[in-house]
């Protein structure tokens, strides 16, 4: 077999085949890497799947690797000295999972659903960040996006009613999981990635209040709920109104 043709088939003019259809390459941080850098990264990266509830990294744990989320949802939590936990954020595909420039993790990252990840050594990415202003810029963009979302969520938690909080949560999930659920999206379909208990924790409400508000949204026809987790939103615009957006 012609070695030159084989190389072209494997890397498709420089870009590794494994990266060609990856959303993290097109919409995530890997989009800032050159074909040569992608080839280098692909030699040390590996794809793997983890089940719901699996801990990806623990609080105060030494960080050895970073990951791109390829599918699924990851929840981020902080723990108090007495063991109480608070969910402080969610990450979705194709988010970059990890905190550059820190040796130890300051949060616990846990799979809220079954997840698929592409992981790579921390040392490789840290070196690429130093060598590639584009990658550093992409990571800064994600950080600022997460900061904007955290500020919006502060408003949700601090000023919105229980009904608006639950609607805001469902709207956030819809926009991240269903690509068609943007500002102009007419409808959305997705699975809720968290239990009622986790949703209550995230929103600062009781489980009973969350269940009551979800039931009200379903009764009013704002959402259609199947098997307790599968959600169909007939009108994203109507959900936005219920969220106080």
N, CA and C of each residue as an Amber inpcrd file, in Angstrom:
protein
   735
   0.8490000  -1.2030000   0.0000000   0.0000000   0.0000000   0.0000000
   0.8780000   1.2450000   0.0000000   0.4790000   2.2500000  -0.7430000
   1.2440000   3.4810000  -0.8370000   1.2100000   4.2190000   0.4920000
   2.4010000   4.4250000   1.1010000   2.4820000   5.0730000   2.4120000
   1.9570000   6.4930000   2.3750000   2.2220000   7.2040000   1.2900000
   1.7750000   8.5880000   1.1850000   0.2460000   8.6610000   1.1730000
  -0.3900000   7.7410000   0.4160000  -1.8450000   7.7220000   0.3740000
  -2.4330000   7.3500000   1.7310000  -1.7620000   6.4030000   2.4200000
  -2.2290000   6.0040000   3.7460000  -2.1940000   7.1860000   4.6960000
  -1.1160000   7.9470000   4.6670000  -0.9940000   9.0970000   5.5600000
  -2.0760000  10.1280000   5.2590000  -2.3780000  10.3040000   3.9860000
  -3.4020000  11.2780000   3.6110000  -4.7680000  10.7990000   4.0900000
  -4.9730000   9.4600000   4.0330000  -6.2450000   8.9190000   4.4910000
  -6.3930000   9.0540000   5.9980000  -5.3110000   8.8130000   6.7280000
  -5.3640000   8.8670000   8.1860000  -5.5420000  10.2860000   8.6870000
  -4.8500000  11.2200000   8.0970000  -4.8740000  12.5850000   8.6180000
  -5.6620000  13.5650000   7.7710000  -6.1160000  13.1470000   6.6080000
  -6.9000000  14.0080000   5.7370000  -6.2630000  15.3870000   5.6100000
  -5.1380000  15.4300000   4.9340000  -4.4030000  16.6760000   4.7160000
  -3.9940000  17.3470000   6.0190000  -3.6350000  16.5520000   7.0130000
  -3.0860000  17.1320000   8.2340000  -3.9640000  17.0130000   9.4440000
  -5.2790000  16.9620000   9.2720000  -6.1790000  16.8770000  10.4170000
  -6.5010000  15.4160000  10.7280000  -6.2630000  14.9490000  11.9470000
  -6.5550000  13.5500000  12.2810000  -8.0240000  13.2120000  12.0320000
  -8.2650000  12.0190000  11.5130000  -9.6290000  11.5850000  11.2110000
 -10.5080000  11.6590000  12.4490000  -9.9530000  11.2980000  13.6040000
 -10.7260000  11.2870000  14.8410000 -11.2510000  12.6840000  15.1960000
 -10.5970000  13.7220000  14.6590000 -10.9920000  15.1040000  14.9850000
 -11.9730000  15.7100000  13.9780000 -12.1010000  15.0820000  12.7990000
 -12.8450000  15.7040000  11.7020000 -14.2940000  15.9970000  12.0450000
 -14.9770000  15.0470000  12.6550000 -16.4000000  15.2260000  12.9490000
 -16.6680000  15.5770000  14.3990000 -15.6170000  15.9050000  15.1420000
 -15.7610000  16.1910000  16.5710000 -16.2760000  17.6140000  16.7780000
 -17.3360000  17.7490000  17.5780000 -17.9150000  19.0710000  17.8350000
 -16.9540000  19.9660000  18.6050000 -16.0810000  19.3680000  19.4200000
 -15.1150000  20.1680000  20.1730000 -14.1220000  20.8460000  19.2390000
 -13.9060000  20.2280000  18.0590000 -13.0270000  20.8600000  17.0770000
 -13.7280000  22.0130000  16.3870000 -15.0040000  21.8350000  16.0890000
 -15.7240000  22.8630000  15.3310000 -16.2690000  23.9770000  16.2200000
 -16.7370000  23.6290000  17.4360000 -17.3460000  24.6460000  18.2960000
 -16.6260000  24.8210000  19.6220000 -15.6730000  23.9210000  19.9190000
 -14.9770000  23.9790000  21.1930000 -13.5650000  24.5220000  21.0820000
 -12.7800000  24.2990000  22.1240000 -11.4450000  24.8930000  22.1950000
 -10.4940000  24.3360000  21.1350000 -10.7200000  23.1070000  20.6860000
  -9.8130000  22.5270000  19.6870000  -9.8960000  23.2490000  18.3430000
 -10.9400000  24.0510000  18.1590000 -11.0490000  24.8330000  16.9360000
  -9.9440000  25.8530000  16.7890000  -9.2380000  26.1450000  17.8890000
  -8.1490000  27.1180000  17.8560000  -6.8080000  26.4690000  17.5240000
  -6.7850000  25.1400000  17.3990000  -5.5250000  24.4370000  17.1610000
  -5.2710000  24.2230000  15.6740000  -4.0080000  24.2280000  15.2920000
  -3.6240000  23.9390000  13.9190000  -3.6990000  22.4320000  13.6890000
  -3.6160000  22.0260000  12.4300000  -3.6310000  20.5930000  12.1040000
  -2.4800000  19.8710000  12.7890000  -1.3180000  20.5290000  12.8460000
  -0.1500000  19.9180000  13.4960000  -0.3920000  19.7320000  14.9930000
  -1.0170000  20.7460000  15.6260000  -1.2910000  20.6460000  17.0560000
  -2.3520000  19.5840000  17.3350000  -3.3480000  19.4880000  16.4510000
  -4.3680000  18.4530000  16.6070000  -3.7550000  17.0640000  16.4890000
  -2.8090000  16.9290000  15.5770000  -2.1290000  15.6390000  15.4120000
  -1.3500000  15.2910000  16.6710000  -0.6400000  16.2690000  17.2260000
   0.1040000  16.0520000  18.4680000  -0.8280000  15.6740000  19.6050000
  -1.9450000  16.3980000  19.7070000  -2.8980000  16.1440000  20.7860000
  -3.5580000  14.7770000  20.6380000  -3.8600000  14.3960000  19.3850000
  -4.5470000  13.1200000  19.1520000  -3.6870000  11.9250000  19.5600000
  -2.3760000  12.1050000  19.5580000  -1.4770000  11.0150000  19.9320000
  -1.5150000  10.7350000  21.4270000  -1.9610000  11.7140000  22.2210000
  -1.9910000  11.5260000  23.6760000  -3.4150000  11.4990000  24.2270000
  -4.4080000  11.7640000  23.3710000  -5.7880000  11.8320000  23.8500000
  -6.4730000  10.4730000  23.7210000  -7.5570000  10.3160000  24.4340000
  -8.3540000   9.0930000  24.3240000  -9.8110000   9.4040000  24.6200000
 -10.7040000   8.7490000  23.8860000 -12.1390000   8.9190000  24.1070000
 -12.6430000   7.8230000  25.0310000 -13.5350000   8.1990000  25.9160000
 -14.0950000   7.2140000  26.8410000 -15.4670000   7.6600000  27.3130000
 -16.2360000   6.7110000  27.8090000 -17.5860000   6.9820000  28.2910000
 -17.6790000   6.6300000  29.7660000 -18.4430000   7.4290000  30.4980000
 -18.6280000   7.2070000  31.9280000 -20.1140000   7.2830000  32.2560000
 -20.5190000   6.5250000  33.2370000 -21.9250000   6.4770000  33.6020000
 -22.3450000   7.6090000  34.5140000 -23.6490000   7.8220000  34.5850000
 -24.2270000   8.8400000  35.4600000 -23.7660000   8.6140000  36.8980000
 -23.3380000   9.6960000  37.5490000 -22.8850000   9.6160000  38.9300000
 -21.3910000   9.4220000  39.0900000 -20.6860000   9.1200000  38.0100000
 -19.2380000   8.8980000  38.0890000 -18.5130000  10.2110000  38.3750000
 -17.6020000  10.2000000  39.3250000 -16.8210000  11.4040000  39.6500000
 -15.6460000  11.5330000  38.6840000 -15.5670000  12.6830000  38.0210000
 -14.5030000  12.9120000  37.0460000 -13.2560000  13.4770000  37.7070000
 -13.4710000  14.3690000  38.6600000 -12.3590000  14.9210000  39.4350000
 -12.9280000  15.3810000  40.7690000 -12.1720000  15.1890000  41.8420000
 -12.6400000  15.5620000  43.1720000 -12.0760000  16.8930000  43.6240000
 -12.7750000  17.5100000  44.5420000 -12.3160000  18.7910000  45.1010000
 -10.9920000  18.5780000  45.8360000 -10.0390000  19.4820000  45.6140000
  -8.6970000  19.4330000  46.2100000  -7.8470000  18.2990000  45.6390000
  -8.3190000  17.6570000  44.5910000  -7.5770000  16.5700000  43.9540000
  -6.5940000  17.1260000  42.9300000  -5.4230000  16.5230000  42.8390000
  -4.4250000  16.9470000  41.8720000  -4.9380000  16.6920000  40.4600000
  -4.8510000  17.7040000  39.6000000  -5.3520000  17.5880000  38.2320000
  -4.2570000  17.0260000  37.3280000  -4.5650000  15.9060000  36.6870000
  -3.6000000  15.2680000  35.7850000  -4.0150000  15.3950000  34.3220000
  -5.3010000  15.6750000  34.0920000  -5.7880000  15.7180000  32.7030000
  -6.9460000  16.6970000  32.5680000  -7.2050000  17.0930000  31.3250000
  -8.3710000  17.8940000  30.9660000  -9.2070000  17.0740000  29.9960000
 -10.4360000  17.5430000  29.7470000 -11.3020000  16.8280000  28.8070000
 -12.1750000  17.7830000  28.0120000 -12.5340000  17.3680000  26.8090000
 -13.6280000  17.9860000  26.0740000 -14.8580000  17.1170000  26.3000000
 -15.9790000  17.7360000  26.6380000 -17.2210000  16.9840000  26.7830000
 -17.8090000  16.7790000  25.3920000 -17.9450000  15.5420000  24.9700000
 -18.4710000  15.2260000  23.6410000 -19.9830000  15.0370000  23.6610000
 -20.4910000  14.5210000  24.7690000 -21.9430000  14.3850000  24.9380000
 -22.2370000  14.2270000  26.4250000 -23.4680000  14.5680000  26.7990000
 -23.8620000  14.4560000  28.1930000 -23.6720000  15.7560000  28.9560000
 -23.9550000  15.6880000  30.2550000 -23.9110000  16.8630000  31.1240000
 -23.0800000  16.5520000  32.3630000 -22.2400000  17.5000000  32.7600000
 -21.4010000  17.3750000  33.9500000 -21.8330000  18.4260000  34.9640000
 -22.0190000  18.0260000  36.2080000 -22.3580000  19.0010000  37.2480000
 -21.1340000  19.2950000  38.1040000 -21.0080000  20.5500000  38.5000000
 -19.8840000  21.0180000  39.2970000 -20.3830000  21.3720000  40.6910000
 -19.7290000  20.8490000  41.7320000 -20.1850000  21.0850000  43.1030000
 -19.0490000  21.5570000  43.9920000 -19.4290000  22.2910000  45.0320000
 -18.5030000  22.7160000  46.0860000 -18.9950000  22.1160000  47.3950000
 -18.0600000  21.7430000  48.2550000 -18.4020000  21.1060000  49.5200000
 -17.9290000  21.9440000  50.6940000 -18.8190000  22.1250000  51.6790000
 -18.4650000  22.8460000  52.8980000 -17.7720000  21.9030000  53.8740000
 -17.1980000  22.4750000  54.9210000 -16.4320000  21.6870000  55.8850000
 -17.2700000  20.6120000  56.5570000 -18.5730000  20.8680000  56.7190000
 -19.4390000  19.8950000  57.3960000 -20.0510000  18.8790000  56.4380000
 -19.6240000  18.9140000  55.1730000 -20.0940000  17.9250000  54.2100000
 -21.2360000  18.3710000  53.3290000 -21.8370000  19.5200000  53.6210000
 -22.9130000  20.0100000  52.7650000 -22.3650000  20.3900000  51.3990000
 -23.1590000  20.0920000  50.3660000 -22.7310000  20.3700000  48.9970000
 -23.6700000  21.3470000  48.3190000 -23.1140000  22.0800000  47.3600000
 -23.9100000  22.9850000  46.5300000 -23.4950000  22.8110000  45.0830000
 -24.4710000  22.5920000  44.2010000 -24.1860000  22.5510000  42.7700000
 -23.9620000  23.9850000  42.3080000 -22.7980000  24.2550000  41.7470000
 -22.4400000  25.6290000  41.3710000 -22.4120000  25.8420000  39.8580000
 -22.6100000  24.7880000  39.0950000 -22.6050000  24.9690000  37.6520000
 -22.8230000  23.6660000  36.9120000 -23.1480000  23.8050000  35.6370000
 -23.3070000  22.6620000  34.7450000 -22.4680000  22.9040000  33.5000000
 -21.9330000  21.8380000  32.9480000 -21.1910000  21.9460000  31.6910000
 -21.7630000  20.9570000  30.6860000 -21.7480000  21.3890000  29.4140000
 -22.3750000  20.6460000  28.3290000 -21.3700000  20.4840000  27.1950000
 -21.6870000  19.6060000  26.2500000 -20.8680000  19.4840000  25.0420000
 -20.9830000  20.7740000  24.2280000 -19.8770000  21.3070000  23.6590000
 -18.5160000  20.7710000  23.6750000 -17.6090000  21.5230000  24.6440000
 -18.0840000  21.7720000  25.8720000 -17.3000000  22.5370000  26.8390000
 -15.9740000  21.8530000  27.1720000 -15.0120000  22.6780000  27.5270000
 -13.7010000  22.2190000  28.0010000 -13.8060000  22.0360000  29.5010000
 -13.4990000  20.8470000  29.9940000 -13.5980000  20.5300000  31.4130000
 -12.2180000  20.5680000  32.0400000 -12.0010000  21.5540000  32.8910000
 -10.7090000  21.6970000  33.5440000 -10.4150000  23.1430000  33.8420000
  -9.4700000  23.3720000  34.7050000  -9.1090000  24.7310000  35.1250000
  -7.6110000  24.9170000  34.9300000  -7.2010000  25.4780000  33.7670000
  -5.7700000  25.7040000  33.5390000  -5.1680000  26.6210000  34.6150000
  -3.8760000  26.4870000  34.7850000  -3.0890000  27.3160000  35.7020000
  -3.3400000  26.9860000  37.1760000  -3.9940000  25.8550000  37.4550000
  -4.2060000  25.3970000  38.8240000  -3.7310000  23.9560000  38.9340000
  -2.9660000  23.6640000  39.9760000  -2.4680000  22.3020000  40.1540000
  -3.5450000  21.3860000  40.7290000  -4.4040000  21.9450000  41.5940000
  -5.4490000  21.1490000  42.2420000  -6.8320000  21.6780000  41.8590000
  -7.7920000  20.7840000  41.8320000  -9.1600000  21.1680000  41.4910000
  -9.8370000  21.8340000  42.6870000 -10.5920000  22.8810000  42.4290000
 -11.3240000  23.5780000  43.4920000 -12.7960000  23.1760000  43.5150000
 -13.1810000  22.2490000  42.6400000 -14.5580000  21.7660000  42.5810000
 -14.5560000  20.2580000  42.3920000 -15.7210000  19.6630000  42.5850000
 -15.9230000  18.2720000  42.2050000 -16.7290000  18.2570000  40.9200000
 -16.2570000  17.5340000  39.9190000 -16.9770000  17.3840000  38.6560000
 -17.5160000  15.9710000  38.5870000 -18.8290000  15.8520000  38.3980000
 -19.4820000  14.5470000  38.4000000 -20.4220000  14.4390000  37.2050000
 -20.4900000  13.2740000  36.6200000 -21.3780000  13.0680000  35.4770000
 -22.8350000  13.1290000  35.9410000 -23.5810000  14.1230000  35.4440000
 -25.0020000  14.2300000  35.7680000 -25.8230000  13.2790000  34.9080000
 -25.2640000  12.9010000  33.7610000 -25.8600000  11.9050000  32.8620000
 -24.7290000  10.9890000  32.4080000 -25.0270000  10.0250000  31.5830000
 -23.9530000   9.3080000  30.9090000 -23.2040000  10.3190000  30.0460000
 -21.8880000  10.2850000  30.1000000 -21.1060000  11.2630000  29.3530000
 -20.0740000  10.5740000  28.4690000 -19.7300000  11.2680000  27.3940000
 -18.6440000  10.8440000  26.5170000 -17.6060000  11.9570000  26.5250000
 -16.3590000  11.5960000  26.7530000 -15.2900000  12.5810000  26.8990000
 -14.1120000  12.2650000  25.9870000 -13.3880000  13.3160000  25.6150000
 -12.0860000  13.1640000  24.9880000 -11.0830000  13.7930000  25.9460000
 -10.2430000  12.9720000  26.5330000  -9.3300000  13.4360000  27.5840000
  -7.8860000  13.4410000  27.0970000  -7.0920000  14.3440000  27.6890000
  -5.6920000  14.4750000  27.3020000  -4.8910000  14.9970000  28.4920000
  -3.5830000  14.7200000  28.5250000  -2.7610000  15.1220000  29.6650000
  -2.7450000  16.6360000  29.8680000  -2.8080000  17.0460000  31.1060000
  -2.7460000  18.4630000  31.4650000  -1.4630000  19.1050000  30.9390000
  -0.3590000  18.3820000  31.0220000   0.9420000  18.9390000  30.6200000
   0.9560000  19.3180000  29.1380000   0.2730000  18.5130000  28.3010000
   0.2440000  18.7880000  26.8560000  -0.5270000  20.0720000  26.5760000
  -1.7010000  20.2150000  27.1980000  -2.5110000  21.4210000  26.9860000
  -1.8280000  22.6500000  27.5700000  -1.2330000  22.5200000  28.7420000
  -0.5320000  23.6640000  29.3450000   0.5750000  24.1700000  28.4190000
   1.2730000  23.2380000  27.7760000   2.3330000  23.6360000  26.8420000
   1.7330000  24.3090000  25.6140000   0.6330000  23.7620000  25.0930000
  -0.0130000  24.3470000  23.9170000  -0.5690000  25.7350000  24.2170000
  -1.0460000  25.9420000  25.4330000  -1.5470000  27.2680000  25.8140000
  -0.4200000  28.2950000  25.7370000   0.7590000  27.8890000  26.1960000
   1.9080000  28.8030000  26.1440000   2.3230000  29.0860000  24.7070000
   2.1640000  28.0950000  23.8370000   2.6360000  28.2280000  22.4560000
   1.5870000  28.8060000  21.5090000   0.3070000  28.7580000  21.8980000
  -0.7730000  29.1310000  20.9810000  -1.6740000  30.2110000  21.5760000
  -1.4940000  31.4820000  21.1500000  -2.3910000  32.5520000  21.6100000
  -3.8430000  32.2710000  21.2450000  -4.0690000  31.5640000  20.1200000
  -5.4290000  31.2450000  19.7050000  -6.1310000  30.3460000  20.7060000
  -5.4170000  29.3430000  21.2320000  -5.9930000  28.4370000  22.2200000
  -6.2610000  29.1860000  23.5190000  -5.3290000  30.0090000  23.9230000
  -5.5230000  30.8070000  25.1370000  -6.7450000  31.7180000  25.0020000
  -6.9120000  32.3050000  23.8140000  -8.0610000  33.1710000  23.5490000
  -9.3670000  32.3710000  23.6100000  -9.3600000  31.1550000  23.0470000
 -10.5670000  30.3180000  23.0430000 -10.9570000  29.9420000  24.4650000
  -9.9750000  29.6070000  25.2880000 -10.2550000  29.2680000  26.6760000
 -10.7890000  30.4780000  27.4350000 -10.2430000  31.6550000  27.1220000
 -10.7340000  32.8850000  27.7520000 -12.1840000  33.1440000  27.3540000
 -12.5120000  32.8860000  26.0800000 -13.8950000  33.0620000  25.6150000
 -14.8430000  32.1620000  26.3970000 -14.4620000  30.8860000  26.6010000
 -15.3300000  29.9900000  27.3580000 -15.4610000  30.4540000  28.8010000
 -14.3540000  30.9110000  29.3890000 -14.3840000  31.3880000  30.7740000
 -15.3190000  32.5770000  30.9240000 -15.2550000  33.5100000  29.9690000
 -16.1200000  34.6890000  30.0280000 -17.5780000  34.3110000  29.8080000
 -17.8120000  33.3210000  28.9250000 -19.1860000  32.8450000  28.7120000
 -19.7380000  32.2560000  30.0060000 -18.9260000  31.4580000  30.6830000
 -19.3610000  30.8670000  31.9440000 -19.5840000  31.9400000  33.0050000
 -18.7660000  32.9990000  32.9910000 -18.9490000  34.1060000  33.9300000
 -20.2640000  34.8180000  33.6660000 -20.5700000  35.0710000  32.3910000
 -21.8480000  35.7060000  32.0380000 -23.0220000  34.8480000  32.4930000
 -22.9190000  33.5310000  32.2700000 -23.9960000  32.6360000  32.6680000
 -24.1340000  32.5980000  34.1910000 -23.0020000  32.6520000  34.9080000
 -23.0450000  32.6560000  36.3760000 -23.7230000  33.9240000  36.8890000
 -23.4640000  35.0560000  36.2440000 -24.1120000  36.3050000  36.6500000
 -25.6120000  36.2450000  36.3940000 -25.9890000  35.6990000  35.2330000
 -27.4180000  35.5330000  34.9380000 -28.0670000  34.6230000  35.9730000
 -27.3510000  33.5690000  36.3640000 -27.9150000  32.6320000  37.3310000
 -28.0370000  33.2670000  38.7130000 -27.1320000  34.1880000  39.0440000
 -27.2520000  34.9210000  40.3130000 -28.5610000  35.7030000  40.3540000
 -28.9390000  36.2930000  39.2210000 -30.2080000  37.0170000  39.1330000
 -31.3760000  36.0390000  39.3140000 -31.2680000  34.8780000  38.6710000
 -32.3160000  33.8660000  38.7890000 -32.5100000  33.4510000  40.2440000
 -31.4150000  33.1550000  40.9280000 -31.4990000  32.6770000  42.3050000
 -31.8960000  33.7790000  43.2780000 -31.4620000  35.0050000  42.9820000
 -31.6890000  36.0920000  43.9310000 -32.9830000  36.8520000  43.7640000
 -33.5500000  36.8600000  42.5590000 -34.6860000  37.7350000  42.3060000
 -35.9220000  37.0450000  41.7330000 -35.7800000  35.8640000  41.1670000
 -36.9330000  35.2440000  40.5080000 -37.7640000  34.4200000  41.4770000
 -39.0330000  34.2650000  41.1270000 -39.9330000  33.4310000  41.9200000
 -39.6100000  31.9650000  41.6950000 -40.2040000  31.0870000  42.5130000
 -39.9760000  29.6480000  42.3570000 -40.4060000  29.1800000  40.9710000
 -41.5330000  29.6900000  40.4840000 -42.0180000  29.3040000  39.1570000
 -41.0350000  29.7390000  38.0770000 -40.5160000  30.9540000  38.1980000
 -39.5610000  31.4620000  37.2120000 -38.2360000  30.7080000  37.2830000
 -37.8230000  30.3110000  38.4920000 -36.5760000  29.5510000  38.6390000
 -36.6500000  28.2100000  37.9150000 -37.7370000  27.4870000  38.1230000
 -37.8810000  26.1750000  37.4840000 -37.9650000  26.3260000  35.9670000
 -38.7120000  27.3250000  35.5040000 -38.8060000  27.5670000  34.0550000
 -37.4500000  27.9780000  33.4950000 -36.6910000  28.7750000  34.2400000
 -35.3530000  29.2040000  33.8010000 -34.4030000  28.0240000  33.6900000
 -34.5030000  27.0910000  34.6380000 -33.6650000  25.8960000  34.5940000
 -33.9700000  25.0740000  33.3420000 -35.2490000  24.8310000  33.0900000
 -35.6420000  24.0330000  31.9130000 -35.2170000  24.7420000  30.6280000
 -35.3440000  26.0690000  30.6080000 -34.9290000  26.8420000  29.4310000
 -33.4220000  26.7350000  29.2090000 -32.6380000  26.7960000  30.2900000
 -31.1830000  26.6770000  30.1730000 -30.7930000  25.3150000  29.6000000
 -31.4240000  24.2510000  30.1070000 -31.1310000  22.9160000  29.6090000
 -31.5080000  22.8110000  28.1320000 -32.6670000  23.3480000  27.7780000
 -33.1210000  23.2910000  26.3810000 -32.1210000  23.9630000  25.4540000
 -31.6460000  25.1300000  25.8230000 -30.7340000  25.8800000  24.9570000
 -29.3790000  25.2120000  24.8100000 -28.9360000  24.5000000  25.8390000
 -27.6310000  23.8570000  25.7630000 -27.6820000  22.4950000  25.0770000
 -28.7630000  21.7500000  25.2750000 -28.8250000  20.3880000  24.7510000
 -29.4260000  20.3280000  23.3540000 -30.4770000  21.1190000  23.1130000
 -31.1240000  21.0980000  21.7990000 -30.6550000  22.2960000  20.9900000
 -29.8430000  22.0960000  19.9440000 -29.2880000  23.2150000  19.1650000
 -30.3540000  24.0910000  18.5110000 -31.5630000  23.5440000  18.3350000
 -32.6320000  24.2990000  17.6860000 -33.3690000  25.2040000  18.6620000
 -33.0170000  25.1330000  19.9380000 -33.7650000  25.8720000  20.9510000
 -33.1730000  27.2450000  21.2270000 -32.6350000  27.8880000  20.2100000
 -32.0950000  29.2380000  20.3580000 -33.2060000  30.2620000  20.4110000
 -32.8570000  31.5480000  20.3150000 -33.8490000  32.6100000  20.3840000
 -34.9730000  32.4520000  19.3720000 -34.6500000  31.8700000  18.1900000
 -35.6720000  31.7150000  17.1460000 -36.2520000  30.3060000  17.1050000
 -35.8390000  29.4580000  18.0310000 -36.3130000  28.0800000  18.0040000
 -37.7800000  27.9800000  18.3720000 -38.5380000  27.2300000  17.5950000
 -39.9740000  27.1080000  17.8440000 -40.2590000  26.0720000  18.9200000
 -39.4400000  25.0140000  18.9960000 -39.6720000  23.9440000  19.9620000
 -38.3400000  23.3260000  20.3630000 -38.3990000  22.4430000  21.3440000
 -37.1780000  21.7780000  21.8100000 -37.5490000  20.4380000  22.4260000
 -36.6380000  19.4680000  22.2990000 -36.8270000  18.1480000  22.8830000
 -35.5260000  17.7060000  23.5400000 -35.6140000  17.2020000  24.7670000
 -34.4020000  16.8220000  25.5000000 -34.7930000  16.0410000  26.7490000
 -33.7860000  15.4640000  27.4140000 -33.9850000  14.7900000  28.7010000
 -33.4190000  15.6750000  29.8060000 -34.1650000  15.8040000  30.8910000
 -33.6380000  16.5330000  32.0450000 -32.4420000  15.7650000  32.5950000
 -31.2900000  16.4290000  32.7770000 -30.0840000  15.7060000  33.1600000
 -29.9130000  15.4950000  34.6640000 -30.8490000  15.9820000  35.4660000
 -30.6780000  15.9140000  36.9130000 -31.9460000  15.3890000  37.5850000
 -31.7690000  14.8110000  38.7620000 -32.9060000  14.3630000  39.5550000
 -33.6200000  15.5760000  40.1380000 -34.8390000  15.3490000  40.6500000
 -35.5770000  16.4320000  41.2960000 -34.7840000  16.9860000  42.4760000
 -34.0890000  16.0970000  43.1990000 -33.2920000  16.5330000  44.3560000
 -32.1570000  17.4560000  43.9200000 -31.4730000  17.1000000  42.8250000
 -30.3840000  17.9350000  42.3310000 -30.9050000  19.2750000  41.8040000
 -32.0530000  19.2320000  41.1110000 -32.6470000  20.4790000  40.6100000
 -32.9910000  21.3870000  41.7770000 -33.5630000  20.8060000  42.8310000
 -33.9090000  21.5840000  44.0200000 -32.6600000  22.2040000  44.6470000
 -31.5970000  21.4160000  44.7260000 -30.3330000  21.9140000  45.2750000
 -29.7940000  23.0600000  44.4330000 -29.8370000  22.8870000  43.1210000
 -29.3230000  23.8890000  42.1890000 -30.1060000  25.2010000  42.2720000
 -31.4170000  25.0890000  42.5040000 -32.2780000  26.2720000  42.5100000
 -32.5210000  26.8460000  43.9030000 -32.0730000  26.1500000  44.9390000
 -32.3260000  26.6290000  46.2910000 -33.7890000  26.4850000  46.6900000
 -34.4400000  25.4240000  46.1990000 -35.8470000  25.1590000  46.4910000
 -35.9860000  23.7780000  47.1260000 -37.1750000  23.4490000  47.6070000
 -37.4310000  22.1010000  48.0930000 -37.8150000  21.2060000  46.9160000
 -37.6770000  19.9010000  47.1140000 -38.0600000  18.9490000  46.0680000
 -39.5410000  19.0840000  45.7600000 -40.3520000  19.2930000  46.8060000
 -41.7890000  19.4190000  46.6230000 -42.1380000  20.6240000  45.7540000
 -41.4240000  21.7440000  45.9700000 -41.6800000  22.9560000  45.1820000
 -41.3020000  22.7360000  43.7220000 -40.1640000  22.0910000  43.4830000
 -39.7420000  21.8030000  42.1070000 -40.7760000  20.9330000  41.4050000
 -41.2110000  19.8600000  42.0680000 -42.1940000  18.9500000  41.4700000
 -43.5090000  19.6800000  41.1970000 -43.9130000  20.5480000  42.1230000
 -45.1650000  21.2810000  41.9610000 -45.0980000  22.2300000  40.7670000
 -43.9650000  22.9100000  40.6090000 -43.8210000  23.8690000  39.5090000
 -43.6990000  23.1640000  38.1540000 -43.0370000  22.0180000  38.1260000
 -42.9560000  21.2380000  36.8860000 -44.3470000  20.7500000  36.4980000
 -45.1100000  20.2910000  37.4910000 -46.4820000  19.8540000  37.2250000
 -47.3170000  20.9930000  36.6680000 -47.1400000  22.1950000  37.2090000
 -47.8960000  23.3550000  36.7290000 -47.5310000  23.6880000  35.2850000
 -46.2490000  23.6280000  34.9480000 -45.8220000  23.8810000  33.5640000
 -46.4250000  22.8510000  32.6180000 -46.4970000  21.6080000  33.0960000
 -47.0800000  20.5480000  32.2670000 -48.5910000  20.7500000  32.1270000
 -49.2530000  21.0780000  33.2180000 -50.7090000  21.2890000  33.1900000
 -51.0820000  22.4600000  32.2870000 -50.2450000  23.4950000  32.2930000
 -50.5110000  24.6810000  31.4690000 -50.0860000  24.5040000  30.0130000
 -49.5070000  23.3380000  29.6870000 -49.1200000  23.0680000  28.3050000
 -47.8200000  23.7250000  27.8750000 -47.0610000  24.2500000  28.8430000
 -45.7690000  24.8700000  28.5030000 -44.7410000  23.7930000  28.1750000
 -44.8360000  22.6410000  28.8510000 -43.9690000  21.5060000  28.5510000
 -44.8130000  20.2380000  28.4660000 -44.3000000  19.2590000  27.7690000
 -44.8800000  17.9130000  27.7520000 -43.8330000  17.0030000  28.3750000
 -44.2090000  16.2950000  29.4270000 -43.2520000  15.4860000  30.1770000
 -43.5850000  14.0110000  30.0400000 -42.5800000  13.2010000  29.6580000
 -42.7410000  11.7630000  29.5410000 -41.7080000  11.0580000  30.4150000
 -42.1480000  10.0240000  31.1020000 -41.2360000   9.2160000  31.9320000
 -40.4450000  10.0600000  32.9220000 -41.0330000  11.1370000  33.3610000
 -40.4560000  11.9910000  34.4050000 -39.2380000  12.8050000  33.9880000
 -38.6120000  12.4860000  32.8320000 -37.3860000  13.2010000  32.4660000
 -37.3640000  13.6960000  31.0270000 -38.0840000  13.0170000  30.1450000
 -38.0720000  13.4320000  28.7390000 -39.0330000  14.6050000  28.5510000
 -38.5000000  15.7100000  28.0260000 -39.2670000  16.9530000  27.9330000
 -39.4070000  17.3960000  26.4780000 -40.6170000  17.7970000  26.1270000
 -40.8630000  18.4510000  24.8400000 -41.4330000  19.8310000  25.1420000
 -40.7920000  20.8640000  24.5800000 -41.2470000  22.2410000  24.7500000
 -41.8780000  22.6820000  23.4330000 -43.2050000  22.7780000  23.3600000
 -43.8520000  23.1600000  22.1030000 -43.4690000  24.5540000  21.6220000
 -43.2620000  25.4760000  22.5770000 -42.9190000  26.8460000  22.2330000
 -41.8570000  27.3590000  23.1950000 -40.6400000  27.5180000  22.6980000
 -39.5630000  28.0470000  23.5350000 -39.8850000  29.4730000  23.9740000
 -40.5360000  30.2200000  23.0880000 -40.8920000  31.6040000  23.4200000
 -41.8320000  31.6570000  24.6290000 -42.7810000  30.7280000  24.6730000
 -43.6990000  30.6940000  25.8110000 -42.9620000  30.3220000  27.0930000
 -42.0080000  29.4000000  26.9980000 -41.1920000  29.0240000  28.1560000
 -40.3590000  30.2170000  28.6300000 -39.8340000  30.9850000  27.6900000
 -39.0650000  32.1830000  28.0400000 -39.9120000  33.1630000  28.8520000
 -41.1690000  33.3210000  28.4680000 -42.0510000  34.2170000  29.2020000
 -42.2690000  33.7260000  30.6290000 -42.4250000  32.4300000  30.7950000
 -42.6210000  31.8660000  32.1330000 -41.3560000  31.9700000  32.9730000
 -40.2050000  32.0420000  32.2900000 -38.9240000  32.1760000  33.0000000
 -38.6180000  33.6260000  33.3680000 -39.4620000  34.5550000  32.9200000
 -39.2190000  35.9620000  33.2120000 -38.1600000  36.5810000  32.3220000
 -37.8830000  35.9150000  31.1870000 -36.8440000  36.4200000  30.2840000
 -37.3790000  37.5850000  29.4560000
